[in-house]
Amino acid sequence: MNRNTRRARAIAIAQAKPDSKLVAIRYLVLAASASAAIIALLMARAF
């Protein structure tokens, strides 16, 4: 692999956009974990 090929590959990786499905799943997991933490906190205060 020559220098230009490595450089082109590095530029392509740097400019790659994140997959929209992956971003959506990440936010969904974050929201679910935040909701679980809030529910656990409310249950701990109720009892």
DSSP file (Angstrom, degrees, kcal/mol; ACC not computed):
  #  RESIDUE AA STRUCTURE BP1 BP2  ACC     N-H-->O    O-->H-N    N-H-->O    O-->H-N    TCO  KAPPA ALPHA  PHI   PSI    X-CA   Y-CA   Z-CA
    1    1 A M              0   0    0      0, 0.0     2,-0.0     0, 0.0     0, 0.0   0.000 360.0 360.0 360.0 124.2    0.0    0.0    0.0
    2    2 A N     >  -     0   0    0      1,-0.1     4,-2.1     4,-0.0     5,-0.2  -0.245 360.0 -96.7 -87.4 178.8    1.6    3.2   -1.0
    3    3 A R  H  > S+     0   0    0      1,-0.2     4,-2.4     2,-0.2     5,-0.2   0.879 120.4  51.5 -63.8 -41.3    1.5    6.6    0.7
    4    4 A N  H  > S+     0   0    0      1,-0.2     4,-2.6     2,-0.2    -1,-0.2   0.880 109.0  51.2 -66.0 -37.6   -1.4    8.1   -1.4
    5    5 A T  H  > S+     0   0    0      2,-0.2     4,-2.3     1,-0.2    -1,-0.2   0.926 111.4  47.1 -65.0 -44.3   -3.6    5.0   -0.7
    6    6 A R  H  X S+     0   0    0     -4,-2.1     4,-2.3     2,-0.2    -2,-0.2   0.909 113.3  49.1 -62.7 -41.4   -3.0    5.3    3.0
    7    7 A R  H  X S+     0   0    0     -4,-2.4     4,-2.3     2,-0.2    -2,-0.2   0.921 111.2  48.8 -65.1 -44.2   -3.7    9.0    3.0
    8    8 A A  H  X S+     0   0    0     -4,-2.6     4,-2.2     1,-0.2    -1,-0.2   0.892 111.9  49.6 -62.8 -39.9   -6.9    8.6    1.0
    9    9 A R  H  X S+     0   0    0     -4,-2.3     4,-2.3     2,-0.2    -1,-0.2   0.910 110.1  50.2 -66.4 -41.5   -8.1    5.9    3.4
   10   10 A A  H  X S+     0   0    0     -4,-2.3     4,-2.1     1,-0.2    -2,-0.2   0.897 111.5  48.5 -63.8 -40.5   -7.3    8.0    6.4
   11   11 A I  H  X S+     0   0    0     -4,-2.3     4,-1.8     2,-0.2    -1,-0.2   0.907 110.9  50.7 -66.1 -41.3   -9.3   10.9    4.9
   12   12 A A  H  X S+     0   0    0     -4,-2.2     4,-0.5     1,-0.2    -2,-0.2   0.898 111.3  47.9 -64.3 -40.1  -12.2    8.7    4.1
   13   13 A I  H >< S+     0   0    0     -4,-2.3     3,-0.8     1,-0.2    -1,-0.2   0.901 111.2  51.1 -66.9 -40.0  -12.3    7.3    7.6
   14   14 A A  H 3< S+     0   0    0     -4,-2.1    -1,-0.2     1,-0.2    -2,-0.2   0.830 113.8  44.3 -66.7 -31.6  -12.1   10.8    9.1
   15   15 A Q  H 3< S+     0   0    0     -4,-1.8    -1,-0.2    -5,-0.1    -2,-0.2   0.452  83.9 124.6 -93.3  -0.5  -15.0   12.1    6.9
   16   16 A A    <<  -     0   0    0     -3,-0.8    -3,-0.0    -4,-0.5    -4,-0.0  -0.360  57.8-133.5 -64.4 134.9  -17.2    9.0    7.5
   17   17 A K        -     0   0    0      1,-0.1     2,-0.1    -2,-0.1    -1,-0.1  -0.663  26.0-106.1 -86.3 143.1  -20.7    9.9    8.8
   18   18 A P        -     0   0    0      0, 0.0     2,-0.2     0, 0.0    -1,-0.1  -0.411  41.9 -98.2 -68.2 146.3  -22.0    7.8   11.7
   19   19 A D     >  -     0   0    0      1,-0.1     4,-2.0    -2,-0.1     5,-0.2  -0.450  25.7-140.1 -66.3 130.6  -24.7    5.4   10.8
   20   20 A S  H  > S+     0   0    0      1,-0.2     4,-2.3     2,-0.2     5,-0.2   0.841 101.3  53.7 -66.0 -33.0  -28.2    6.9   11.6
   21   21 A K  H  > S+     0   0    0      2,-0.2     4,-2.5     1,-0.2    -1,-0.2   0.916 108.5  49.9 -65.2 -41.5  -29.5    3.5   13.0
   22   22 A L  H  > S+     0   0    0      1,-0.2     4,-2.2     2,-0.2    -2,-0.2   0.902 111.2  48.7 -63.8 -40.8  -26.6    3.3   15.3
   23   23 A V  H  X S+     0   0    0     -4,-2.0     4,-2.3     2,-0.2    -1,-0.2   0.910 111.5  49.8 -65.0 -42.4  -27.1    6.8   16.6
   24   24 A A  H  X S+     0   0    0     -4,-2.3     4,-2.2     1,-0.2    -2,-0.2   0.909 111.6  48.1 -63.4 -42.6  -30.8    6.1   17.1
   25   25 A I  H  X S+     0   0    0     -4,-2.5     4,-2.5     2,-0.2    -1,-0.2   0.890 109.8  53.4 -65.1 -38.9  -30.1    2.9   19.0
   26   26 A R  H  X S+     0   0    0     -4,-2.2     4,-2.1     1,-0.2    -2,-0.2   0.925 111.2  44.9 -62.7 -44.6  -27.6    4.7   21.2
   27   27 A Y  H  X S+     0   0    0     -4,-2.3     4,-2.5     2,-0.2    -1,-0.2   0.869 111.8  53.3 -67.6 -35.4  -30.1    7.5   22.1
   28   28 A L  H  X S+     0   0    0     -4,-2.2     4,-2.3     2,-0.2    -2,-0.2   0.918 110.3  46.6 -64.7 -43.3  -32.8    4.9   22.8
   29   29 A V  H  X S+     0   0    0     -4,-2.5     4,-2.4     2,-0.2     5,-0.2   0.902 112.4  51.0 -65.0 -40.6  -30.5    2.9   25.2
   30   30 A L  H  X S+     0   0    0     -4,-2.1     4,-2.1    -5,-0.2    -2,-0.2   0.916 111.6  47.0 -63.0 -43.1  -29.5    6.2   26.9
   31   31 A A  H  X S+     0   0    0     -4,-2.5     4,-2.3     2,-0.2    -2,-0.2   0.891 112.0  50.8 -65.7 -39.6  -33.2    7.2   27.4
   32   32 A A  H  X S+     0   0    0     -4,-2.3     4,-2.3     2,-0.2    -2,-0.2   0.906 111.4  47.2 -65.5 -41.7  -34.1    3.7   28.7
   33   33 A S  H  X S+     0   0    0     -4,-2.4     4,-2.0     2,-0.2    -1,-0.2   0.882 112.1  49.9 -70.0 -35.7  -31.3    3.7   31.2
   34   34 A A  H  X S+     0   0    0     -4,-2.1     4,-2.2    -5,-0.2    -2,-0.2   0.907 111.2  49.6 -66.2 -40.8  -32.2    7.2   32.4
   35   35 A S  H  X S+     0   0    0     -4,-2.3     4,-2.5     1,-0.2    -2,-0.2   0.907 110.1  50.5 -63.8 -41.6  -35.8    6.2   32.8
   36   36 A A  H  X S+     0   0    0     -4,-2.3     4,-2.3     1,-0.2    -1,-0.2   0.887 110.2  50.3 -63.7 -38.6  -34.8    3.1   34.8
   37   37 A A  H  X S+     0   0    0     -4,-2.0     4,-2.1     2,-0.2    -1,-0.2   0.903 111.2  48.1 -67.0 -40.3  -32.7    5.2   37.0
   38   38 A I  H  X S+     0   0    0     -4,-2.2     4,-2.5     2,-0.2    -2,-0.2   0.917 112.3  48.8 -66.2 -42.8  -35.5    7.7   37.7
   39   39 A I  H  X S+     0   0    0     -4,-2.5     4,-2.5     1,-0.2    -2,-0.2   0.912 111.2  50.0 -64.0 -41.8  -38.0    5.0   38.4
   40   40 A A  H  X S+     0   0    0     -4,-2.3     4,-2.1     1,-0.2    -1,-0.2   0.895 111.2  49.5 -63.3 -39.6  -35.5    3.3   40.8
   41   41 A L  H  X S+     0   0    0     -4,-2.1     4,-1.8     2,-0.2    -2,-0.2   0.911 111.8  47.7 -65.3 -42.8  -35.0    6.6   42.6
   42   42 A L  H  X S+     0   0    0     -4,-2.5     4,-1.6     1,-0.2    -2,-0.2   0.885 112.2  49.6 -66.8 -38.2  -38.7    7.2   42.9
   43   43 A M  H  X S+     0   0    0     -4,-2.5     4,-1.6     1,-0.2    -1,-0.2   0.883 108.8  52.8 -67.2 -37.5  -39.3    3.7   44.2
   44   44 A A  H  < S+     0   0    0     -4,-2.1    -1,-0.2     1,-0.2    -2,-0.2   0.874 112.0  45.5 -66.2 -36.0  -36.6    4.1   46.7
   45   45 A R  H  < S+     0   0    0     -4,-1.8    -1,-0.2     1,-0.2    -2,-0.2   0.793 109.2  56.1 -76.5 -27.0  -38.1    7.3   48.0
   46   46 A A  H  <        0   0    0     -4,-1.6    -2,-0.2     1,-0.2    -1,-0.2   0.826 360.0 360.0 -74.6 -30.6  -41.6    5.9   48.1
   47   47 A F     <        0   0    0     -4,-1.6    -1,-0.2    -5,-0.1    -2,-0.2   0.435 360.0 360.0-108.3 360.0  -40.7    3.0   50.4
